[in-house]
Amino acid sequence: MIMREFLDVLSAELTARGVQHELAGSQSEREPGVLPYITVSDKDGHARLIRVHPAYYWYYWGSDLEDRWSVLRPDIAAEVIAERARTGWPDSPQGDLTLRLWPGTG
């Protein structure tokens, strides 16, 4: 599967849970080079971008360990994201979403 397909599955799971979200940057023919992502806002209007890391098969929305979940379990990832959206994203910046593959690179 490609990144867009993983995000489509997660989007369906979020929709089933009533989580307001937007899938963006997903049309390569219209926006080449723009990686797809989902935007999820919390109860206070703070937004997080959720992306797919293809090398690790993760959904991720921040730089902390608890800010990622396996794309092989989109149902659980959607539950985690839904809970965070209900309780509120951390008041801190989203963090580095580049997730370098090798230490000391990038």
C-alpha distances in whole Angstrom, upper triangle without the diagonal:
4,7,8,6,7,10,11,11,13,15,16,17,19,20,21,23,25,24,24,21,20,17,18,17,14,16,15,18,20,20,19,18,18,15,14,15,17,21,22,26,28,32,33,31,30,26,23,20,17,14,11,12,9,12,13,10,13,13,17,20,22,24,25,24,24,22,18,16,14,10,11,14,13,17,19,17,18,22,22,21,24,26,26,26,29,31,31,29,31,33,32,30,26,26,25,21,21,20,21,20,23,27,29,27,26
4,5,5,7,9,10,11,13,14,16,17,19,20,22,23,25,23,23,20,18,15,15,14,11,12,12,15,17,16,15,14,14,11,10,12,15,18,21,24,27,30,32,29,28,24,21,18,15,12,9,10,8,11,13,10,12,13,15,18,21,22,24,23,23,21,18,17,14,11,13,15,14,18,20,17,18,22,22,21,23,26,26,25,29,30,29,27,29,31,30,28,24,24,22,18,18,18,19,18,22,25,27,24,23
4,5,5,6,9,10,11,12,14,16,16,18,20,21,22,20,20,17,15,12,12,11,9,11,11,15,16,15,14,13,12,8,7,9,11,15,17,21,23,27,28,26,24,20,17,14,11,8,6,8,7,11,12,9,10,10,12,14,17,19,21,20,20,18,15,14,13,10,12,14,13,16,18,15,16,20,19,18,20,23,22,22,26,27,26,24,26,28,26,24,20,21,19,15,15,15,17,17,21,23,25,23,21
4,5,5,6,9,10,10,12,14,15,16,18,20,20,19,18,15,13,9,10,9,6,9,10,13,14,13,13,13,11,9,6,8,10,14,16,20,23,26,27,25,23,20,17,14,12,9,8,11,11,14,15,13,13,12,14,16,19,21,23,23,22,19,17,16,15,12,14,16,13,16,18,16,16,20,20,18,20,23,22,22,25,27,26,24,26,28,27,25,21,22,21,17,17,18,20,20,24,27,29,26,24
4,5,5,6,9,10,11,13,14,15,17,19,20,19,19,16,15,11,13,13,10,12,13,16,17,17,17,17,15,12,10,11,12,16,18,21,24,27,29,27,25,22,19,16,14,12,10,13,11,15,15,12,13,12,15,17,21,23,24,23,23,20,17,16,14,10,12,14,11,14,17,15,15,19,19,18,20,23,23,22,25,28,27,25,28,30,29,27,24,25,23,20,20,20,22,22,26,28,31,28,27
4,5,5,6,9,10,11,12,14,16,17,19,17,18,15,14,11,13,14,11,14,15,18,20,19,18,18,16,12,10,10,11,14,16,20,22,25,27,25,23,20,17,14,11,9,7,10,10,13,13,9,10,9,12,14,18,20,21,20,19,17,14,12,10,7,9,10,8,12,13,11,12,16,16,15,17,20,20,20,23,25,24,22,25,27,27,25,21,22,21,17,18,18,20,20,24,26,28,26,25
4,5,5,6,9,10,10,12,14,15,16,14,14,11,10,8,10,11,9,12,14,17,18,17,17,17,14,11,8,7,7,11,12,16,19,22,24,21,20,17,14,11,9,8,7,11,11,15,15,12,11,8,11,13,16,19,20,20,19,16,14,13,12,9,12,12,9,12,14,11,11,15,15,13,15,18,18,17,20,22,21,20,22,25,24,22,19,20,20,16,17,18,20,21,25,27,29,27,25
4,5,5,6,9,10,10,12,14,15,14,14,12,11,8,11,12,10,12,15,17,18,18,18,18,16,13,10,10,9,13,14,18,20,23,25,23,22,19,17,14,12,11,11,15,14,18,18,14,14,12,15,16,20,22,24,23,22,19,17,15,15,11,13,13,10,12,15,13,12,16,17,15,16,19,20,19,21,24,23,22,25,27,27,26,22,24,23,20,21,22,24,24,28,30,33,30,29
4,5,5,6,9,10,11,13,15,14,15,13,13,11,14,16,13,16,18,21,21,21,22,21,19,16,13,12,11,14,15,18,20,23,26,24,23,20,18,16,13,12,12,15,15,18,17,13,13,11,15,16,20,22,23,22,20,18,16,14,12,9,10,10,7,9,12,11,10,13,15,14,15,18,19,18,21,23,23,22,25,28,28,26,23,24,24,21,22,22,25,25,28,31,33,31,30
4,5,5,6,9,10,11,12,11,12,10,11,10,13,15,14,17,19,22,22,21,22,21,19,16,12,10,9,12,12,15,17,20,22,20,20,17,14,13,10,10,10,14,14,18,16,13,11,9,12,13,17,19,20,19,17,15,13,11,11,8,10,9,5,7,10,8,6,10,11,10,11,14,15,15,17,19,19,18,21,24,24,23,19,21,21,18,20,20,23,23,27,29,31,30,28
4,5,5,6,9,10,10,9,10,8,8,7,11,14,12,15,18,21,20,20,21,21,18,16,12,10,8,10,10,14,16,18,21,19,18,15,14,13,10,11,12,16,17,20,19,16,15,12,14,14,18,21,22,22,20,17,16,14,15,12,14,13,9,10,13,11,8,12,13,11,11,15,16,14,17,19,19,18,22,24,25,23,20,22,23,19,22,22,25,26,29,31,33,32,30
4,5,5,6,9,10,10,11,10,11,11,14,17,15,18,20,23,23,23,24,24,21,19,15,14,11,14,13,16,18,20,23,21,21,19,18,16,14,15,15,19,19,23,21,18,17,14,17,17,21,24,25,24,22,20,18,16,16,13,14,13,9,9,13,12,9,12,15,13,12,16,17,16,18,21,21,21,24,27,28,27,23,26,26,23,25,25,28,29,32,34,37,35,33
4,5,5,6,9,9,11,11,13,13,16,19,18,21,23,26,26,25,26,26,23,20,17,15,12,14,13,16,17,19,22,21,21,18,17,16,13,15,15,18,19,22,20,17,15,13,15,16,20,23,23,22,19,17,16,14,14,12,13,10,7,6,9,9,6,8,11,10,10,13,15,14,15,18,19,19,22,25,26,25,22,25,25,22,25,24,28,28,31,33,36,34,33
4,5,5,6,5,8,8,10,11,15,18,17,20,23,26,25,24,26,25,22,20,16,13,10,11,9,12,13,15,18,17,17,15,14,14,12,14,15,19,20,23,21,18,16,13,15,14,18,21,21,21,18,16,15,14,15,13,15,13,9,8,10,9,6,8,10,8,7,11,12,11,12,15,16,16,19,22,23,23,20,22,24,21,24,24,27,28,31,33,35,34,32
4,5,5,6,7,8,10,11,15,18,18,20,23,26,25,25,27,27,23,21,17,15,12,13,11,13,15,16,19,18,19,17,16,16,15,17,18,22,23,26,25,21,19,16,18,18,21,25,25,25,22,20,19,18,19,16,18,16,12,11,14,13,9,11,14,12,10,14,15,13,14,18,18,19,22,25,26,25,23,26,27,24,27,27,30,31,35,36,38,37,35
4,6,8,10,12,14,15,19,22,21,23,26,29,28,28,30,30,27,24,20,18,15,16,14,16,17,18,21,20,21,19,19,19,17,19,20,23,24,27,25,22,20,18,20,20,23,27,26,26,23,21,20,18,19,17,17,15,12,10,12,13,9,10,14,13,10,14,16,14,15,18,19,20,24,27,28,28,25,28,29,26,29,29,32,33,36,38,40,39,37
4,6,9,11,14,16,19,23,22,25,28,30,30,29,31,30,27,25,21,18,15,15,13,14,14,15,18,18,19,17,17,18,16,19,20,23,25,27,25,22,20,17,19,18,21,25,24,24,20,19,19,17,18,17,18,15,12,10,11,12,8,8,11,10,7,10,13,11,11,15,16,17,21,24,25,25,23,26,27,25,28,28,31,32,35,37,39,38,37
4,6,9,12,15,18,22,22,24,27,30,29,28,30,30,27,25,21,18,15,14,11,12,12,13,16,16,17,16,17,17,17,19,21,25,26,29,27,24,22,19,20,19,22,26,25,25,22,20,20,19,21,20,21,18,15,13,15,14,10,11,13,11,8,11,13,11,11,14,15,17,21,23,25,25,23,26,28,26,29,29,33,34,37,38,40,39,37
4,6,10,12,16,19,19,22,25,28,27,26,28,27,24,22,18,15,11,11,8,9,9,10,14,13,14,12,13,14,13,16,18,22,24,27,25,22,20,16,17,15,18,22,22,22,19,17,18,17,19,18,20,17,14,13,14,12,9,10,11,9,6,9,10,8,9,12,13,14,17,19,21,21,19,22,24,22,25,26,29,31,34,35,37,36,34
4,7,10,13,17,18,20,24,26,24,23,26,26,22,20,17,14,10,9,6,7,9,10,13,11,12,11,12,13,13,16,19,22,24,27,26,23,21,17,17,16,19,23,23,24,21,19,19,19,21,20,22,20,16,16,17,15,12,13,14,11,9,12,12,9,11,14,13,14,18,19,21,20,18,22,24,22,25,26,29,31,34,35,37,35,33
4,7,10,13,14,17,20,22,21,20,22,22,18,16,13,10,7,5,5,7,10,12,14,12,12,9,10,10,10,13,15,19,21,24,23,21,18,15,15,13,17,20,21,22,20,17,17,17,19,17,20,19,15,15,17,14,11,14,14,11,10,14,13,10,13,16,14,14,18,19,20,19,17,20,21,19,22,23,26,28,31,32,34,32,30
4,6,10,11,13,17,19,17,16,19,19,15,14,11,8,5,5,7,9,13,15,17,13,14,11,11,10,10,12,15,18,20,24,23,21,19,15,15,14,17,21,23,24,22,19,18,19,20,18,21,20,16,17,19,16,14,17,17,13,14,17,16,13,16,19,17,16,20,21,21,20,17,20,21,18,21,22,25,27,31,32,33,31,29
4,7,7,10,13,16,14,14,16,16,12,11,7,6,4,7,9,12,16,19,20,17,16,13,12,10,9,10,12,16,17,21,21,18,17,14,14,14,17,21,23,23,22,18,18,18,19,16,19,19,15,17,19,16,14,17,18,14,15,19,18,16,19,21,20,18,21,23,23,21,18,20,20,17,19,21,24,25,29,30,32,29,27
4,5,8,11,13,11,10,13,13,9,9,6,6,6,8,11,14,17,20,21,18,17,13,13,10,10,10,13,16,17,21,21,19,18,15,15,15,18,21,23,24,23,20,19,20,20,18,21,21,18,20,22,18,17,21,20,17,18,22,20,18,22,24,22,20,22,23,23,20,18,19,19,16,18,20,22,24,28,29,30,28,25
4,6,8,10,9,7,9,9,6,6,4,6,9,10,14,17,21,24,24,21,19,16,15,11,12,11,12,15,16,19,21,19,18,16,16,16,18,21,24,25,24,21,20,21,21,19,22,23,20,22,24,20,20,23,23,20,21,25,23,21,25,27,24,22,24,25,24,21,18,20,19,15,16,19,21,23,26,28,28,26,23
4,6,9,9,8,9,10,7,7,4,7,9,12,16,19,22,25,26,23,22,18,17,13,13,11,12,15,15,18,20,18,17,15,16,17,20,22,25,26,25,22,20,20,20,17,20,21,18,21,23,20,19,23,23,20,22,25,24,22,26,28,26,24,26,27,27,24,21,22,21,17,18,20,22,23,26,29,30,27,24
4,5,5,6,8,10,8,9,8,11,13,15,19,22,25,28,29,26,25,21,20,17,16,15,15,18,17,21,23,21,21,19,20,21,23,26,28,29,29,25,24,24,23,20,23,24,21,24,26,23,23,26,27,24,25,29,27,26,29,31,29,27,30,31,30,27,24,25,24,20,21,23,24,25,29,31,32,29,26
4,5,5,5,7,7,8,9,12,15,18,21,24,28,31,32,28,27,23,22,18,18,15,15,17,16,20,22,20,21,20,21,21,24,26,29,29,30,26,24,25,24,21,24,25,23,26,28,25,25,28,28,26,28,31,29,28,32,34,31,29,31,32,31,28,25,25,23,20,20,22,23,24,27,29,30,27,24
4,6,6,9,10,12,12,16,18,21,24,27,31,34,34,31,30,26,25,21,21,19,19,21,20,23,25,24,24,23,24,25,27,29,32,33,33,30,28,28,27,24,27,29,26,29,31,28,28,32,32,29,31,34,33,31,34,37,34,32,34,35,34,31,28,29,27,24,23,25,26,27,30,33,33,30,27
4,6,10,9,12,12,15,17,19,23,25,29,32,32,28,27,24,23,20,20,19,20,22,21,25,27,25,25,23,24,24,27,29,32,33,33,29,28,29,28,25,28,30,27,29,31,28,28,31,31,28,30,33,32,30,33,35,33,31,33,33,32,29,27,28,26,23,23,26,27,28,31,33,34,30,27
4,6,6,9,10,13,15,17,21,23,27,30,30,26,25,22,21,17,18,16,17,19,19,22,24,23,23,21,22,22,24,26,29,30,30,27,26,27,26,24,27,28,26,29,30,27,26,30,29,26,28,31,30,28,31,33,31,28,30,31,29,26,24,24,22,20,19,22,23,25,28,30,30,27,24
4,6,8,10,14,17,19,23,25,29,32,32,29,27,24,22,19,19,16,17,18,18,20,23,22,22,21,22,22,24,25,29,30,30,27,25,26,26,23,26,28,26,29,30,27,27,31,30,28,30,33,31,30,33,35,32,30,31,32,30,27,24,24,22,19,18,21,22,23,26,28,28,24,22
4,6,9,12,16,18,22,24,28,31,31,28,26,22,20,17,17,14,15,15,15,17,20,20,20,19,19,19,21,22,26,27,28,24,23,24,24,22,25,27,25,28,29,26,26,30,29,26,28,31,29,28,32,33,31,28,29,30,28,24,22,21,19,16,15,17,18,19,22,24,24,21,18
4,6,9,13,14,18,21,24,27,27,24,22,19,17,13,14,11,13,14,15,17,19,19,18,17,17,17,18,20,23,25,25,22,21,22,22,20,23,25,22,26,26,23,23,27,26,23,25,28,26,25,28,30,27,24,26,26,25,21,19,19,17,14,14,17,18,19,22,24,25,21,18
4,7,10,13,16,19,22,26,26,23,21,17,15,11,11,8,9,10,11,14,16,15,14,13,13,14,16,18,21,22,22,18,17,18,18,16,20,21,19,22,23,19,20,23,22,20,22,25,23,22,26,27,25,22,24,25,23,20,17,17,15,12,12,14,16,17,20,22,23,20,18
4,7,10,13,17,20,23,24,21,19,16,13,10,9,7,8,11,12,15,16,15,14,12,12,13,16,18,21,21,21,18,16,17,17,14,18,19,16,19,20,17,17,21,20,17,19,22,21,20,23,25,23,21,23,24,23,20,17,18,17,13,14,16,18,19,23,25,26,23,21
4,7,10,13,16,20,20,18,16,12,10,6,5,5,7,11,13,16,16,14,12,10,10,10,13,16,18,19,18,15,14,15,15,13,17,17,14,17,18,14,14,18,17,14,16,19,17,16,20,21,19,17,19,21,20,17,14,15,15,11,13,15,18,19,23,24,26,23,21
4,6,10,13,17,18,15,14,10,8,6,5,7,10,13,15,18,18,16,13,10,10,9,13,16,18,19,18,14,14,14,15,14,17,16,13,15,16,13,12,15,14,11,13,16,14,13,16,18,17,15,17,19,19,17,14,16,16,13,16,17,20,22,25,27,28,26,24
4,7,10,13,14,11,10,6,6,5,6,9,12,16,18,21,20,19,16,12,12,9,12,16,18,19,18,14,15,16,18,17,20,19,16,17,18,14,13,15,15,11,12,15,13,11,14,16,14,12,15,16,17,15,12,15,16,14,16,18,22,24,27,28,29,27,25
4,7,10,11,9,8,5,5,7,8,11,14,17,20,23,22,20,17,13,12,10,13,16,17,19,16,13,14,15,18,17,20,18,15,16,16,13,11,13,12,8,9,11,10,7,11,13,11,10,13,15,16,14,12,15,17,15,19,20,23,25,28,29,31,29,27
4,7,8,5,5,4,6,9,11,14,18,21,24,26,25,23,20,16,15,12,14,18,18,20,18,15,17,18,21,20,23,21,18,19,18,15,13,15,14,10,10,12,9,6,9,11,9,8,12,13,14,14,12,16,18,17,21,22,26,28,31,31,32,31,29
4,5,5,5,6,8,12,13,17,20,22,26,28,26,24,21,17,16,13,15,18,18,20,17,15,17,18,21,21,24,22,19,19,18,16,14,14,13,10,9,9,7,4,6,7,5,6,10,11,13,14,13,17,20,19,23,23,27,29,32,32,34,33,31
4,6,8,10,12,15,17,21,24,26,29,32,30,28,25,21,20,17,18,21,21,23,20,18,20,22,25,25,27,25,22,21,20,18,16,16,15,12,11,11,9,6,6,7,6,9,12,12,15,17,16,20,23,22,26,27,31,33,36,35,37,36,34
4,6,9,12,15,18,21,25,27,30,33,31,29,26,22,21,17,18,21,21,23,21,19,21,23,26,27,29,27,24,24,23,21,19,19,17,15,14,13,11,9,9,9,7,9,11,10,13,15,15,19,22,22,26,27,30,33,35,35,36,36,33
4,6,10,13,15,19,22,25,28,31,29,28,24,21,19,16,17,20,21,23,21,18,21,23,26,25,28,26,23,23,23,20,18,19,18,14,14,15,12,9,11,11,9,9,12,11,14,14,14,18,20,20,24,25,29,31,34,34,35,34,31
4,7,10,13,17,20,22,26,28,26,25,22,19,16,13,13,17,17,20,18,15,18,20,23,23,27,25,22,23,22,19,17,18,16,13,13,14,11,9,11,11,8,7,9,8,10,10,10,14,17,17,20,22,25,28,30,30,31,30,28
4,7,10,13,17,19,22,25,23,22,19,16,13,10,11,15,16,19,17,14,16,18,21,20,24,22,19,20,20,17,15,17,15,11,12,14,11,9,12,13,9,8,10,10,11,10,9,13,15,14,18,19,23,25,28,28,29,28,26
4,6,10,13,15,19,21,20,19,15,12,10,6,8,12,13,15,14,10,12,15,17,17,21,20,17,18,17,14,13,15,13,10,12,13,10,9,13,13,10,8,10,11,11,9,7,10,12,11,14,16,19,22,25,25,26,25,23
4,6,10,13,16,18,17,16,13,10,8,6,8,12,14,16,15,11,12,14,16,15,19,18,16,18,17,14,13,16,14,11,13,15,13,12,16,17,14,11,13,14,14,11,8,11,11,9,12,14,17,20,23,23,25,23,21
4,7,10,13,16,14,13,10,6,6,5,8,11,13,14,13,9,9,10,12,12,15,15,12,15,14,11,11,14,12,9,12,14,12,12,16,17,15,12,15,17,16,14,10,12,12,9,12,13,16,18,21,22,24,23,21
4,7,9,12,12,10,8,6,6,7,9,12,14,15,14,11,9,11,12,10,14,15,12,16,16,12,13,16,15,12,15,18,16,16,20,21,19,16,18,20,18,16,12,13,12,8,10,11,14,15,19,20,22,20,18
4,6,9,9,7,6,5,6,9,11,13,15,15,15,12,9,10,9,8,11,13,11,15,15,12,13,17,15,14,17,19,18,18,22,23,21,19,20,23,21,19,15,15,14,10,11,11,13,14,17,19,22,20,18
4,6,6,6,5,6,7,10,12,12,14,14,15,12,9,10,10,9,12,14,14,17,17,14,16,19,17,16,20,21,20,21,24,25,23,20,21,24,22,19,16,15,13,9,9,8,10,10,14,16,18,16,15
4,6,5,7,9,11,14,15,16,18,17,18,16,12,12,10,9,12,14,14,18,18,16,18,21,20,19,22,24,23,24,27,28,27,24,25,27,26,23,20,19,16,13,12,11,12,11,14,17,20,18,17
4,6,8,11,12,16,16,16,17,16,18,16,13,13,11,11,13,16,17,20,20,17,20,23,21,21,25,26,25,26,29,30,29,26,26,29,26,24,21,19,17,14,12,10,10,8,11,15,17,15,16
4,5,9,10,14,15,14,15,13,15,13,10,10,8,9,11,13,14,18,17,15,18,20,18,19,22,23,22,24,27,27,26,23,24,27,25,23,19,18,16,13,13,10,11,9,12,15,18,17,17
4,7,10,13,15,15,16,14,15,13,10,8,6,5,7,10,11,14,14,12,15,17,16,16,20,21,21,22,25,26,25,23,24,27,25,23,20,19,18,14,14,12,14,12,16,18,21,20,20
4,6,10,11,12,13,11,11,10,6,5,4,5,8,9,10,13,12,9,12,15,13,13,17,18,17,19,22,22,21,19,20,23,22,20,16,16,15,12,13,11,13,13,16,18,21,20,19
4,7,10,12,12,12,11,8,5,5,6,6,9,10,8,12,11,7,10,12,11,10,14,15,14,15,19,19,18,16,18,20,19,18,14,15,14,11,13,12,15,15,18,20,23,21,20
4,6,8,9,9,9,6,4,6,9,9,13,13,12,14,13,9,11,14,11,10,14,15,13,14,18,18,16,13,15,17,16,14,10,11,11,8,10,9,13,14,17,18,21,19,18
4,7,9,10,9,5,6,9,12,13,16,15,14,16,14,11,12,14,11,9,13,14,11,12,15,16,13,10,11,14,13,11,7,9,9,7,11,11,14,16,19,20,22,21,19
4,6,8,8,5,7,11,14,15,19,18,17,19,17,13,15,16,13,12,15,15,12,14,17,16,14,10,10,12,10,9,5,5,7,6,10,9,13,15,18,17,19,19,17
4,7,8,6,8,12,15,17,20,20,19,21,19,16,18,19,16,15,18,18,15,17,20,19,17,13,12,14,11,10,7,5,6,6,9,7,11,13,15,14,16,16,15
4,5,5,8,11,14,17,19,19,19,20,18,15,17,18,14,14,18,17,14,17,19,18,16,13,11,14,12,11,9,8,9,10,12,10,13,15,16,16,18,18,18
4,5,6,9,12,15,17,16,17,19,16,13,16,17,13,14,17,16,14,18,20,19,18,15,14,17,15,15,13,12,12,12,14,11,14,15,16,16,19,19,19
4,6,8,11,14,16,15,15,16,13,11,14,13,10,11,14,13,11,14,16,15,15,12,12,15,14,15,12,13,14,13,16,14,17,18,20,19,22,23,22
4,7,11,13,16,14,14,15,13,10,12,13,9,9,13,12,10,13,15,15,13,11,11,14,13,13,10,10,11,10,13,12,15,16,19,19,21,21,21
4,7,9,12,11,11,13,11,8,11,12,9,10,13,14,12,15,17,17,16,14,14,18,16,16,12,12,13,11,13,11,14,15,18,18,21,21,20
4,6,9,8,8,10,8,6,9,11,9,10,13,14,13,15,18,18,18,16,17,21,20,19,16,16,16,14,16,14,17,17,19,21,24,23,23
4,5,6,7,10,9,7,11,12,11,12,15,17,16,18,21,22,21,19,21,24,23,22,19,19,18,16,17,15,17,16,19,21,24,24,24
4,5,5,9,9,8,10,13,13,13,16,17,18,19,21,23,22,21,22,26,25,23,20,20,19,16,17,16,18,17,21,23,26,25,24
4,6,9,9,9,12,14,14,15,17,19,20,21,23,25,25,23,25,29,28,27,23,24,23,20,21,19,21,20,23,25,28,27,27
4,5,6,6,9,10,11,12,14,16,17,18,20,22,22,21,23,27,27,26,22,23,23,20,22,20,23,22,25,27,30,29,29
4,5,5,6,9,10,10,12,14,15,16,18,20,20,19,22,25,25,24,21,22,22,19,21,20,23,22,26,28,31,29,29
4,5,5,6,9,10,10,12,14,15,16,19,20,19,22,25,26,26,22,24,25,22,24,23,26,26,29,31,34,33,32
4,5,5,6,9,10,11,12,14,15,17,18,17,20,23,24,24,21,22,23,21,23,21,25,24,27,29,32,31,31
4,5,5,6,8,10,11,12,14,15,16,15,17,21,21,21,17,19,20,17,19,18,21,22,25,26,29,28,27
4,5,5,6,8,10,10,12,14,15,14,17,21,21,21,18,20,21,19,21,21,24,25,28,29,32,31,30
4,5,5,6,9,10,10,12,14,14,17,20,21,22,19,21,23,21,24,23,26,27,30,31,33,33,32
4,5,5,6,9,10,11,12,11,14,17,18,19,16,18,20,18,21,20,23,24,27,28,30,30,29
4,5,5,6,9,10,10,9,12,16,16,17,14,16,18,16,19,19,23,24,27,27,30,29,28
4,5,5,6,9,10,10,14,17,18,19,17,19,21,20,23,23,26,28,31,31,34,33,32
4,5,5,6,8,9,12,15,17,19,17,19,22,21,24,23,27,28,31,31,34,33,32
4,5,5,5,6,9,12,14,15,13,16,19,18,21,21,25,26,29,29,31,31,29
4,6,5,6,10,12,15,15,14,17,20,19,22,22,26,28,31,31,33,32,31
4,6,9,12,14,17,18,17,20,23,22,26,26,30,31,34,34,36,36,34
4,7,9,12,14,16,16,19,22,22,26,25,29,31,33,33,35,35,33
4,6,8,11,13,13,16,19,19,23,23,27,29,31,31,33,32,31
4,6,8,10,9,12,15,16,19,20,23,26,28,27,29,29,27
4,5,8,8,11,14,15,19,19,23,25,27,26,27,27,26
4,7,9,11,15,17,20,21,24,27,29,27,28,28,27
4,6,8,12,14,17,18,21,24,25,24,24,25,23
4,5,9,11,14,15,18,22,23,22,22,22,20
4,7,8,11,13,16,19,21,20,21,21,19
4,6,9,10,13,16,18,17,17,17,15
4,6,7,10,13,15,14,14,14,12
4,6,9,12,14,15,16,14,12
4,6,9,11,12,13,11,9
4,6,9,10,11,10,9
4,6,7,8,7,7
4,7,9,8,9
4,6,6,9
4,6,9
4,7
4
